[in-house]
Amino acid sequence: MVRSFRNTCSGLIAAGALAAVLTAAPVETAEAGGGGGAAAAGVIGFATGAIVGGALAQPRTVTIYEDTGYRGRPAPWSPAWYAYCDARYRSFNPDTGMFVGYDGRYHFCR
């Protein structure tokens, strides 16, 4: 948490410094009294830098889980699987590995 806060603050400070440099540069305008464009560019630059800095400061944690595919249930055709399916479904057929569901269709026991 502290590290991401520091990264966010660093990004915002860098974006602010870049915006200050860009707005301090002399800008020549063709119309009289057109100095407001530099301030607008500075505000837009600061906002863009804050958004980009905040996005870059997000934590990049990747969690990889080993997927066995059965989530706590025994693998098919093992003795534990036969016992599990036979205890869970009254209509379980051990020859096919299927049971009749409430919808009347055959389903493979997983």
Order of alpha helices (4+ residues) and beta strands (2+ residues): alpha-alpha-alpha-beta-beta
